[in-house]
């Protein structure tokens, strides 16, 4: 029998992209799903397409009252929660000095505080089940890149929050997995929109901000996430070879900066 049979899984940002694929992998492994996303029509359509008995909730996780409503619905509908996947978030493009404090605040509110709001609201149920928190970070959670505005700052914060959770709640039975993938493969490449009047290279507007990293197969990544949860591992970095760059950057920051520049 599958490890995930009848486990209750919540995926934020679950109506599209990587969030949807993670949700599908949990569903195919036997889990019972709740999808949370901002647009009502999108999340309901995705839930119907994935399969029967998938609970769809439209909510804005930048608002505490809506997060509270989400977890009240989950408590009433399922009675428990085994896995929280904090996937909702977004990237941006722009030079760091052109990125305003308001833009930093907006990105932080979704990428970091959204994760914090959901984790705090889910914690009691997850601890009861000795469950899992999966925080979707990025390679940018370990090493910054050029022309991505507030994005690395927000993902570094997610990495730090994940470590704090592990240190404080790991002994109480909570498993926390930080996932740091490179750019995800898409059928159609897209350019990230500029959020101001910034003048940056077109290459920086692609996935990965122009850094020369192979696109990640989202289905393989999602299956690895399930496996790492089963093994209760603390981090998943894809591609694995990026770990070497991160180690070099920690020991020799100037060399680390140079390696990033020559590979972008």
N, C-alpha and C positions, 0 to 999 in steps of 0.2 A: 504494500500500500504506500502511496506517495506520502512523503513527509508533510506535504501541504494539504492533504485531504481535509476539507472542512475547516481549515484555518481561515480566520477573518482578516482580510487585508484591505487597507485603505491606501489609495494612491491619489495624491494631490496633483493637479495638472495632468489628470489621467485621460483627457479627451483626445489627445493627439501626441504625435512625436514619441519621444522615448517613454514618457509616462504611459501612453497607451500600450506600447509594446511590453513594458514591464507588467502591466495589468494583465495582458493577454497570457503571458508566460505563467503568472500565478494561477490564472483561471484554468489553463490547460493542465496544470499540476494538481488541480482539485480544490483550490482555494475558493472561498466565497468573497466576492469583490464589492467594494464601495469605491466609486469614482467621484472625485470632487474637481470641479472646474468652474471657471468664471461664467461661461456662456451656457445658458440653460439648454438651448436646442442642441448644441454640440455634445454636451455630456450625456444627454438622454439618447441621442442618436448612437453614440459610441457604445453606451451600455447595451442597447438593443442589438448592435452588431456583434458584440463580443459573445453574448449568450444570455440564457434565461437567468432570472433571479440576481442580476447585477444591479445593485442599488446606485442610482445616479443622484448626486446632490450638486446644485449650482450654488456657489458661494464665493465671496471675495475674502481671501485669507489675510488681507491687509486690515480687516476689520474684526476686532475681538468678538463682537456680538455675533457675527456670522460664523466664526470658528466655534463659539459656544454652541450655536444651533447645530452645526455639523455633528459634533460629538454627542449631543443629546439625541439626535436622530439615530446615530450608530448604536448608542446604548439601548434605546428603545427597540430598534429593529433586530439587532444581532445579540445584544446582551453582553458582548465582550469584544475585545480587539486583540489580535495576535501580531499584526505587522502594520507599521505606519511608514509609508514611503513618502518622504518630503521631496517631491519632484518639482513642484510648481516654482517657476522662476523665469528669468529672462536675462539675455546678454545685452550689450550695447556697444557702440563704437564712438570714438572721439578721443582727442588728445586730452591728457589728464588735466592740464591747466585750463582747457576749454570746458571741462565738465564742472558744472556749477554745484554748489552745496545742495541745492534743491534736487538736482539729478542724482547726486549721491544718496540723498535721503529717500527718494522715490525707489531707487533700486534696492537699497538696504531694507526698506519696508517690506518688499516682496521676498527677496532672496534670503534675508537673514531673519527678520522679525516674523515673517510668515512661517518659517521653519520653527522658530521658538514658540510662537503661539500654538501651533498644532501639536508640538511635542509636549508642552506643558498640559494641554487639554487631554492628551492621550495617555499621559504617564501612568495614572492610577490603573487604568485597564491593562496597559501593557505589562506593568509590574506584576499584576495578578496572574498573568499568563506566562511570565518570564519570556516576554516577547521581544520584538525586534523594532528598532528604528533604523531606517535606511535614509541617509542624507545624501542627495545627489549634489556633489560638488563639481569639480572640473580640474583639469590639469592646472588651471589658473588658481586653484586653491593651494597649490604648492609652489608655483613660480609665476610671477606676473609676466605680461607681454605688453608690447607697445599698442597704443591706439584703441584700447578697450575700456576707456573711461573708468567708471566705478566698479566694473565687473570683478576684477581680481580682489579688490578690497572686500567686496561682499562675500566672495567664495573663501577667502582666507578666514573670514569670520565664521563661516559655516564649519570649516575644518577645526577651528579652535573650540567651537561649541560642541562638536562631536567628541573631541577629546575630553572636555569637561564632563560630558554625560557619561563617558566610559569610566572615568576615574571616580566619579561620585556614585554612580548607580550600577556599575558592573557587578559589584559584589552583592547587590540586591536582586540580580538576575536579569537585568536589562541588557540586551545585546544591541550595540550601536555599530553600524557599518557606514563608513564614509566612502563614497564612490567617486573616483576622480578620473573621468574619461577624457580622452581627446575629442576632437570634432567628430560628430556623429554623421555617418553616411546618410545622404538623402538622395532620392531618385532625381530630384532637380536641385541643383546648386542655387542658392539664393544669396543676394547681397544684403547685409544688415543695413538698415536705414541710418543715416546720420541724424542726430538729435539736436543739432545746432548748425552753426556755420563752419564747422571744422573742415579743414583741408587735410585729408589723410589719403594714403595710397589706396587704390581700388582693391589691391590684394588684401589689405587689412580688413576689408568689409566682408570677406568670405568667412566661412566656418574655420575656426582656429586662428583667425586674425592674421593670416598669412604665414604662420609658423608651419614649417614643412613636416607635418605629421600625417600618417596614413589615416584615412577616415575609418571610424570604428563601425563594425556591423552591429546595429542595435539589438538584433535578436540574440547574437552570441553574448553581448554584454548583459542583457536581461537574464539569460540562463546562468551566467556567472554570478550575478547578484543573488539569485535563488540559492545557488550552491554555497556561496560565501555566508549566507545567512544560516544555512543548515550547519555549517562548520563553525559558526559564530566567530568569524574573523573580523578584525577591526577595520581594515582598509582594502579597497580594491582599486588599483591604479592600472589604467589601460591607455597606451601600451606599457607593458612591464618595463621596457628599457628606459622609460622616462624616469624611473626611480634613480638611475645613475646620474642623470642630469640634476635631479633635486639634491642628491647627496653632494655632488660637486659644488652646486650653488651655495649650499650651507657651509661647506668647508672653505670654498674659494669664491666669494661673491663676484669679484671682478671677472674671473674666468667664466662663471655661470652667466653673467650678463653678456659676455662676448659670444658664448655658444648660442644664446637665444637670438642675438642680432644676426649672426651669420646664417641661422636657419630660418630666417623670416624675410 
